[in-house]
Amino acid sequence: MRAPPIRITADQRSWPLHGAAASRQAEQLALALHRPHALMEAAGLAVARLATALAPHARRVQVWAGPGNNGGDGLVAARHLHAAGRAVQVSLPVEATAQPADAAEALAQARAAGVSIAQGTETEPADLIIDALLGVGTWRAPVGDMAQAIAAINNTGKPVLAVDLPSGLHPDTGMPLGEHAVRAHATLALLSLKPGCFTGRGRDHAGAVWFDDLGADAGAPNAWLTGKPVLPAPLHASHKGSRGDVVVVGGAAGMVGAAWLAARAALAAGAGRVYCSPLDETTSLLDGRQPALMGRRAWWTATPEVLASATVACGCGGGDAVRAVLPALLSNVQRLLLDADALNAIAADSMLQHLLRQRAARGRPTLLTPHPLEAARLLRYTSAEVQADRVTATAGLAAQYACTVLLKGSGTVMAAPGELPRINATGNATLATAGSGDVLAGWAAGLWAQHPDESALNIATIAAWQHGRAADLWPAAARGAPLRADALVEVLAQHAFG
């Protein structure tokens, strides 16, 4: 007997992700290697077993089956659940004509086994709903009876298990194909894990993701879902000079707190010495809550040798004032993280864009950490266009500016030229508060200072995972209470290295 499905969680290894085209190719290869109907039988049995495990006391099950192979998987599951004594009702919102051979066989076997099957979009009394309407082969927005069926599923208020992918969700982008997409409590991915379940709106629609490879190899991935990172422990003989220096440049008038938040995060991440150089020349150079931080006035005017000696995070609360300091930093800093207003300034200035691209040619890595609107400005897109395909937008931004990019949001995406994109598996809505991005920028800079030989992509991957994991471990996360940025620093310090 094959192993049961695996629950995909953030504290596991990294997982390969396959988009729609790669998933369909893997399915065709697997079908060619199995006898007719064997793969669908295995998929349907896996669905039935997971449904039983997730809802062991569910007596009534409604299976919504579409006209393709996804519906065939649902029909096989319905037959097995019926045989196990469940009261199963199969609903076919679209007339079953011109079905694929395996799906037609599944329908015939379900009827022969006595499973109740009805045409239409009426909901039935049920303790569990199985969504087997649409799979990865669907690219158009659901309409007509199919859209009505999806709306009916979402309106039941009952637990929903989606087969392979929530119906109406784009497998690559995680965005609904139209107005209607199933909101599942759990999704059983078959043969391959799809990127859309982990970014965009995918996490809201997919719920808990389970995976069964059906004993097949899906081939080369399109992206990776990042797992728990491992960084080498510091040597016993370490000292503050060996753990790297971080300088935070930001904090224009009225926004100085953003720079100090980033500096606190860099210190909490373990950087040996952390300096804050506010753009507001009138503000204090002391953080009374964190006296280990050191203030420096106009650090960006130092010699090129000094500028090259530190890992720099620039832009947090930078306002318009950050524009003037960027040429020196872009030209001289070895490891440079650009966030917030530094990105807005670059988006509006072709000379700064040229300096940014030159850094890669000179062997100086740069990490950009935009939110969707900042990424849109850099790409000359709208934020809606960025969100419509977060993976492609991140990879495009990395290629355009020859940088590593971390696109914040649900399912944070990391990309670098020549590398497969990565999607972060941690985090939740409690991070949607002012200052959490400043904390991420400072934290990443603090890690990078200690591990200067690590690639910017690895640093971004580790920082995003730890940042999100802190929110996942925060006790109030289950209640949806916002995690204030100053508290986030402390939660990171407590949990990131456990």
C-alpha positions as CSV (number, residue, x, y, z in Angstrom):
1,M,0.0,0.0,0.0
2,R,1.3,3.5,-0.9
3,A,2.1,6.0,1.9
4,P,-0.8,8.3,2.9
5,P,-0.9,11.9,1.7
6,I,1.5,14.3,3.4
7,R,0.3,17.6,5.0
8,I,2.5,20.4,3.6
9,T,3.7,22.5,6.5
10,A,6.3,25.3,6.8
11,D,8.7,23.4,9.0
12,Q,9.4,20.7,6.5
13,R,12.0,20.5,3.6
14,S,11.6,22.6,0.5
15,W,9.0,21.2,-2.0
16,P,9.1,21.4,-5.8
17,L,6.3,23.3,-7.4
18,H,4.9,22.6,-10.9
19,G,2.7,25.0,-12.8
20,A,-0.2,23.9,-15.0
21,A,1.8,23.1,-18.1
22,A,4.3,21.0,-16.2
23,S,1.6,19.3,-14.2
24,R,-0.3,18.3,-17.3
25,Q,2.9,17.0,-18.8
26,A,3.5,14.9,-15.7
27,E,0.0,13.6,-15.8
28,Q,0.3,12.5,-19.4
29,L,3.6,10.7,-18.6
30,A,2.1,9.0,-15.6
31,L,-0.9,7.9,-17.6
32,A,1.3,6.4,-20.2
33,L,3.2,4.3,-17.6
34,H,0.0,2.9,-15.9
35,R,-2.7,0.6,-17.1
36,P,-6.0,2.3,-18.1
37,H,-7.9,3.9,-15.2
38,A,-5.2,2.9,-12.7
39,L,-4.0,6.4,-12.0
40,M,-7.6,7.8,-11.5
41,E,-8.4,4.9,-9.3
42,A,-5.3,5.7,-7.1
43,A,-6.2,9.4,-7.1
44,G,-9.9,8.8,-6.1
45,L,-8.9,6.4,-3.4
46,A,-6.5,8.9,-2.0
47,V,-9.3,11.5,-1.9
48,A,-11.6,9.1,-0.1
49,R,-9.1,8.2,2.5
50,L,-8.2,11.8,3.2
51,A,-11.8,12.7,3.4
52,T,-12.4,10.0,5.9
53,A,-9.3,11.1,8.0
54,L,-10.3,14.7,8.0
55,A,-14.0,14.1,8.7
56,P,-14.3,10.7,10.3
57,H,-17.8,11.4,11.7
58,A,-19.2,12.8,8.5
59,R,-22.1,10.5,7.5
60,R,-23.3,12.6,4.5
61,V,-21.0,13.6,1.7
62,Q,-21.8,15.7,-1.4
63,V,-19.3,15.3,-4.3
64,W,-19.4,17.9,-6.9
65,A,-18.0,16.4,-10.1
66,G,-17.0,18.2,-13.3
67,P,-16.9,16.7,-16.8
68,G,-13.1,16.1,-16.9
69,N,-10.5,14.0,-15.1
70,N,-10.9,16.0,-11.9
71,G,-14.5,15.0,-11.8
72,G,-13.4,11.4,-12.5
73,D,-11.2,11.5,-9.4
74,G,-14.2,12.7,-7.4
75,L,-16.4,9.9,-8.8
76,V,-13.9,7.3,-7.8
77,A,-13.8,8.9,-4.3
78,A,-17.6,8.8,-4.1
79,R,-17.7,5.1,-5.0
80,H,-15.2,4.3,-2.2
81,L,-17.0,6.5,0.4
82,H,-20.3,4.8,-0.6
83,A,-18.7,1.4,-0.1
84,A,-17.6,2.5,3.3
85,G,-21.1,3.3,4.4
86,R,-21.3,7.0,3.8
87,A,-24.5,8.5,2.4
88,V,-23.0,10.0,-0.8
89,Q,-24.7,12.3,-3.3
90,V,-22.8,13.2,-6.5
91,S,-23.9,16.4,-8.2
92,L,-23.0,16.9,-11.9
93,P,-23.6,20.6,-12.7
94,V,-22.6,20.1,-16.3
95,E,-24.0,17.3,-18.5
96,A,-21.5,14.4,-18.7
97,T,-20.9,14.3,-22.5
98,A,-17.7,13.8,-24.3
99,Q,-15.8,12.8,-21.1
100,P,-12.3,11.6,-21.2
101,A,-12.2,7.8,-21.2
102,D,-11.1,7.4,-17.6
103,A,-13.7,9.9,-16.3
104,A,-16.4,8.1,-18.3
105,E,-15.3,4.8,-16.7
106,A,-15.4,6.3,-13.3
107,L,-19.0,7.5,-13.9
108,A,-20.1,4.1,-15.1
109,Q,-18.5,2.3,-12.1
110,A,-20.1,4.8,-9.6
111,R,-23.5,4.2,-11.2
112,A,-23.0,0.5,-11.1
113,A,-22.0,0.6,-7.5
114,G,-25.3,2.3,-6.6
115,V,-24.0,5.8,-5.9
116,S,-26.7,8.4,-6.0
117,I,-25.9,10.8,-9.0
118,A,-28.0,13.8,-10.0
119,Q,-27.8,16.5,-12.6
120,G,-27.9,20.1,-11.4
121,T,-26.6,22.7,-9.0
122,E,-28.8,22.0,-6.0
123,T,-27.0,21.6,-2.6
124,E,-27.8,18.5,-0.6
125,P,-27.7,18.0,3.2
126,A,-24.1,17.1,3.9
127,D,-21.4,17.0,6.6
128,L,-18.6,17.3,4.1
129,I,-18.3,18.7,0.6
130,I,-15.8,17.4,-2.0
131,D,-14.9,19.8,-4.8
132,A,-14.0,17.9,-8.0
133,L,-15.3,20.3,-10.5
134,L,-12.3,21.8,-12.3
135,G,-8.6,20.9,-12.5
136,V,-5.4,22.4,-13.8
137,G,-6.6,22.3,-17.4
138,T,-9.1,25.1,-16.9
139,W,-8.0,28.6,-17.9
140,R,-11.4,30.4,-18.3
141,A,-13.6,31.9,-15.6
142,P,-16.3,29.6,-14.6
143,V,-19.7,30.6,-15.9
144,G,-23.3,29.3,-16.0
145,D,-24.0,26.2,-14.1
146,M,-20.3,25.7,-13.1
147,A,-20.2,29.2,-11.5
148,Q,-23.5,28.4,-9.7
149,A,-22.0,25.2,-8.4
150,I,-19.0,27.0,-7.0
151,A,-21.2,29.6,-5.4
152,A,-23.3,26.8,-3.9
153,I,-20.2,25.1,-2.4
154,N,-19.0,28.4,-0.8
155,N,-22.5,29.1,0.6
156,T,-22.9,25.8,2.5
157,G,-20.8,26.7,5.4
158,K,-19.6,23.0,5.6
159,P,-16.0,21.7,5.4
160,V,-14.8,21.5,1.8
161,L,-12.1,19.2,0.5
162,A,-10.8,20.3,-2.9
163,V,-9.4,17.7,-5.3
164,D,-6.0,18.8,-6.7
165,L,-6.9,22.5,-6.8
166,P,-9.8,24.6,-5.6
167,S,-12.1,25.0,-8.6
168,G,-11.8,28.4,-10.2
169,L,-8.3,29.1,-8.9
170,H,-5.5,29.7,-11.3
171,P,-2.9,26.9,-10.6
172,D,0.1,29.1,-11.4
173,T,-0.9,32.5,-9.9
174,G,-3.2,31.7,-7.0
175,M,-5.7,34.2,-8.3
176,P,-9.4,33.4,-9.0
177,L,-10.0,33.0,-12.7
178,G,-13.2,35.0,-12.4
179,E,-15.7,36.0,-9.7
180,H,-16.1,32.5,-8.4
181,A,-13.5,30.2,-6.9
182,V,-14.0,27.5,-4.2
183,R,-12.8,28.3,-0.7
184,A,-11.7,25.0,0.6
185,H,-10.8,24.0,4.1
186,A,-8.3,21.5,2.7
187,T,-6.8,20.6,-0.7
188,L,-5.4,17.3,-1.8
189,A,-2.8,18.1,-4.5
190,L,-2.2,15.1,-6.8
191,L,0.9,14.2,-8.7
192,S,2.4,17.7,-8.2
193,L,2.1,20.8,-5.9
194,K,0.8,23.9,-7.7
195,P,2.3,27.3,-7.0
196,G,-1.2,28.9,-6.9
197,C,-2.0,27.1,-3.7
198,F,0.7,29.1,-1.9
199,T,0.7,32.7,-3.2
200,G,-1.7,35.4,-4.3
201,R,-5.1,34.4,-2.8
202,G,-4.2,30.7,-2.9
203,R,-3.7,30.2,0.8
204,D,-7.2,31.6,1.5
205,H,-8.8,29.3,-1.1
206,A,-6.7,26.1,-0.7
207,G,-6.8,25.9,3.1
208,A,-4.5,23.1,4.5
209,V,-2.6,21.6,1.6
210,W,-2.0,17.8,1.4
211,F,0.0,16.0,-1.2
212,D,0.0,12.6,-2.8
213,D,2.4,12.1,-5.7
214,L,0.5,8.9,-6.7
215,G,3.9,7.2,-7.0
216,A,4.9,9.3,-10.0
217,D,7.8,11.7,-10.6
218,A,6.5,15.1,-11.7
219,G,9.8,16.1,-13.3
220,A,11.7,19.4,-13.2
221,P,9.9,22.0,-11.1
222,N,9.0,25.6,-12.0
223,A,9.6,27.0,-8.5
224,W,10.2,25.9,-4.9
225,L,8.1,26.1,-1.8
226,T,10.8,27.0,0.8
227,G,11.3,24.8,3.9
228,K,12.9,25.4,7.2
229,P,16.2,27.0,6.7
230,V,19.5,26.1,8.3
231,L,22.3,28.6,9.0
232,P,25.6,27.6,10.6
233,A,25.8,28.4,14.3
234,P,28.3,31.1,15.2
235,L,31.7,29.9,16.3
236,H,32.4,30.0,20.0
237,A,35.3,32.4,19.4
238,S,33.0,34.9,17.7
239,H,33.1,38.6,18.7
240,K,31.1,41.6,17.6
241,G,33.6,42.5,14.9
242,S,33.3,39.1,13.4
243,R,29.5,39.2,13.1
244,G,29.4,42.1,10.7
245,D,28.2,45.7,10.7
246,V,24.8,46.9,9.6
247,V,23.9,50.5,8.8
248,V,20.3,51.5,8.4
249,V,19.8,54.7,6.3
250,G,16.3,56.0,6.3
251,G,14.0,57.9,8.6
252,A,13.1,61.2,7.0
253,A,11.2,63.8,9.1
254,G,8.2,62.2,10.7
255,M,9.2,58.7,9.8
256,V,12.3,58.2,11.9
257,G,10.7,55.3,13.7
258,A,10.9,53.1,10.6
259,A,14.7,53.3,10.5
260,W,15.0,52.6,14.2
261,L,12.7,49.6,13.9
262,A,14.9,48.2,11.1
263,A,18.0,48.8,13.2
264,R,16.4,47.0,16.2
265,A,15.6,44.0,14.0
266,A,19.2,43.9,12.6
267,L,20.5,43.8,16.1
268,A,18.1,41.1,17.2
269,A,19.2,39.1,14.1
270,G,22.7,38.9,15.6
271,A,24.7,41.6,13.7
272,G,27.8,42.5,15.7
273,R,27.3,46.3,15.4
274,V,24.3,48.2,14.1
275,Y,24.2,51.9,13.3
276,C,21.3,54.0,12.4
277,S,21.8,57.1,10.2
278,P,18.6,59.1,10.0
279,L,17.8,61.3,7.1
280,D,16.2,63.7,9.5
281,E,19.2,65.8,10.6
282,T,17.4,67.2,13.6
283,T,16.4,64.0,15.2
284,S,18.1,62.3,18.2
285,L,20.8,59.7,17.5
286,L,19.8,57.6,20.4
287,D,17.1,54.9,20.6
288,G,16.2,55.0,24.3
289,R,14.6,51.5,24.2
290,Q,17.6,49.9,22.6
291,P,20.8,51.6,23.8
292,A,23.1,49.1,22.1
293,L,22.2,50.8,18.8
294,M,24.5,53.5,17.6
295,G,23.5,56.7,15.7
296,R,25.6,58.2,13.0
297,R,25.0,61.6,11.3
298,A,25.1,61.4,7.5
299,W,27.0,58.1,7.4
300,W,26.5,58.0,3.6
301,T,29.1,60.8,3.2
302,A,31.9,58.6,4.5
303,T,34.7,57.4,2.3
304,P,34.1,54.7,-0.3
305,E,36.1,52.3,1.9
306,V,33.9,52.9,4.9
307,L,30.7,52.6,2.8
308,A,31.9,49.2,1.4
309,S,32.6,47.8,4.9
310,A,29.0,47.4,6.1
311,T,25.8,45.7,5.0
312,V,23.4,48.6,4.4
313,A,19.6,48.7,4.5
314,C,18.3,51.8,2.9
315,G,14.9,53.3,2.4
316,C,12.9,52.5,5.6
317,G,10.8,55.7,6.1
318,G,13.1,57.5,3.7
319,G,10.6,59.8,2.1
320,D,11.8,62.1,-0.7
321,A,15.1,62.7,1.2
322,V,16.4,59.3,0.3
323,R,16.9,60.2,-3.3
324,A,20.0,62.3,-2.5
325,V,21.9,59.6,-0.7
326,L,21.3,56.7,-3.2
327,P,24.1,57.5,-5.7
328,A,26.8,57.1,-3.1
329,L,25.2,53.9,-1.7
330,L,24.6,52.3,-5.0
331,S,28.1,53.1,-6.2
332,N,30.0,52.0,-3.1
333,V,28.2,49.6,-0.8
334,Q,29.1,46.0,-1.2
335,R,25.9,44.4,0.2
336,L,22.8,46.6,-0.2
337,L,19.2,46.1,0.7
338,L,16.7,48.6,-0.8
339,D,13.3,49.0,0.7
340,A,10.3,51.3,0.6
341,D,11.1,54.9,-0.5
342,A,14.5,53.9,-1.9
343,L,12.6,51.7,-4.4
344,N,10.2,54.5,-5.2
345,A,13.1,56.9,-5.8
346,I,14.7,54.4,-8.2
347,A,11.5,53.8,-10.0
348,A,11.3,57.5,-10.8
349,D,14.9,58.1,-11.8
350,S,16.7,56.5,-14.8
351,M,20.1,57.5,-13.5
352,L,19.5,55.5,-10.3
353,Q,18.2,52.6,-12.3
354,H,21.5,52.6,-14.3
355,L,23.5,52.6,-11.1
356,L,21.5,49.8,-9.8
357,R,22.0,47.6,-12.8
358,Q,25.8,48.4,-12.8
359,R,26.1,46.8,-9.3
360,A,25.6,43.3,-10.6
361,A,28.3,43.8,-13.3
362,R,30.7,44.9,-10.5
363,G,29.9,41.8,-8.4
364,R,28.0,43.8,-5.8
365,P,24.7,42.0,-4.8
366,T,21.5,43.9,-4.2
367,L,18.3,42.8,-2.5
368,L,15.1,44.6,-3.2
369,T,12.2,44.1,-0.8
370,P,9.1,45.7,-2.4
371,H,5.5,45.4,-1.6
372,P,3.2,45.0,-4.6
373,L,2.7,48.8,-5.3
374,E,6.5,49.4,-5.1
375,A,7.1,46.5,-7.4
376,A,4.5,47.9,-9.8
377,R,6.3,51.3,-9.9
378,L,9.6,49.6,-10.8
379,L,8.0,47.5,-13.5
380,R,5.7,50.3,-14.8
381,Y,2.7,48.1,-14.0
382,T,-0.3,48.5,-11.8
383,S,-0.3,46.8,-8.4
384,A,-3.3,44.7,-9.7
385,E,-1.1,43.4,-12.5
386,V,1.7,42.5,-10.1
387,Q,-0.8,40.6,-7.9
388,A,-2.3,38.9,-10.9
389,D,0.9,36.9,-11.3
390,R,3.2,37.4,-8.4
391,V,5.8,34.8,-9.5
392,T,6.2,36.2,-13.0
393,A,6.3,39.8,-11.7
394,T,9.0,39.0,-9.2
395,A,11.1,37.1,-11.7
396,G,10.7,39.9,-14.2
397,L,11.8,42.5,-11.7
398,A,14.9,40.5,-10.8
399,A,15.8,40.2,-14.5
400,Q,15.1,43.8,-15.3
401,Y,17.4,45.2,-12.5
402,A,19.8,42.3,-12.2
403,C,18.9,42.0,-8.5
404,T,17.5,39.6,-6.0
405,V,13.9,40.5,-5.3
406,L,11.7,39.6,-2.3
407,L,8.0,40.5,-3.1
408,K,6.1,40.8,0.1
409,G,2.6,39.6,0.6
410,S,0.6,36.4,1.1
411,G,3.0,33.8,-0.2
412,T,6.1,36.0,-0.4
413,V,8.0,35.4,-3.6
414,M,11.8,35.5,-4.0
415,A,13.6,35.5,-7.3
416,A,17.1,36.1,-8.7
417,P,18.4,36.0,-12.3
418,G,19.1,32.5,-13.4
419,E,17.4,30.9,-10.4
420,L,14.0,29.3,-10.0
421,P,11.6,31.4,-8.0
422,R,10.9,30.5,-4.4
423,I,7.6,30.9,-2.5
424,N,7.6,31.3,1.3
425,A,5.4,29.0,3.3
426,T,5.2,30.9,6.6
427,G,3.3,34.0,7.8
428,N,-0.3,35.1,8.3
429,A,-2.4,38.2,8.3
430,T,-1.1,39.4,11.7
431,L,1.9,40.8,9.7
432,A,-0.4,43.3,7.9
433,T,0.6,46.1,10.2
434,A,2.7,49.3,9.8
435,G,6.4,48.6,10.3
436,S,6.5,44.9,9.7
437,G,8.3,45.4,6.4
438,D,10.9,47.6,8.1
439,V,11.5,44.8,10.5
440,L,11.9,42.3,7.7
441,A,14.4,44.6,6.0
442,G,16.5,45.1,9.1
443,W,16.3,41.4,10.0
444,A,17.6,40.4,6.5
445,A,20.4,42.9,6.7
446,G,21.4,41.5,10.1
447,L,21.6,38.0,8.7
448,W,23.5,39.1,5.7
449,A,26.1,40.9,7.7
450,Q,26.9,37.7,9.6
451,H,26.9,35.6,6.5
452,P,28.4,37.8,3.8
453,D,29.2,34.9,1.5
454,E,25.6,33.7,1.4
455,S,23.7,34.7,-1.8
456,A,21.2,37.4,-1.5
457,L,18.5,34.9,-2.6
458,N,19.4,32.6,0.3
459,I,19.4,35.5,2.7
460,A,16.0,36.6,1.4
461,T,14.6,33.1,1.7
462,I,15.8,32.6,5.3
463,A,14.7,36.1,6.4
464,A,11.2,35.7,4.9
465,W,10.8,32.2,6.5
466,Q,11.8,33.4,9.9
467,H,9.8,36.6,9.7
468,G,6.6,34.7,8.8
469,R,7.3,31.9,11.3
470,A,7.5,34.4,14.1
471,A,3.9,35.5,13.3
472,D,2.8,31.9,13.1
473,L,4.2,31.2,16.6
474,W,2.8,34.4,18.1
475,P,0.1,33.3,20.6
476,A,-2.5,35.8,19.5
477,A,-2.2,34.9,15.8
478,A,-5.1,32.4,16.1
479,R,-7.3,35.4,17.1
480,G,-6.2,37.5,14.1
481,A,-4.9,40.3,16.3
482,P,-2.3,42.4,14.6
483,L,1.3,41.9,15.6
484,R,2.8,45.3,16.2
485,A,6.2,45.8,14.6
486,D,8.0,46.5,17.9
487,A,6.6,43.3,19.3
488,L,7.5,41.4,16.1
489,V,11.2,42.1,16.8
490,E,11.0,40.5,20.2
491,V,9.0,37.5,18.8
492,L,11.7,37.1,16.1
493,A,14.5,37.2,18.6
494,Q,12.7,34.6,20.7
495,H,11.8,32.1,18.1
496,A,13.9,32.5,14.9
497,F,16.8,30.4,16.0
498,G,14.9,27.7,17.8
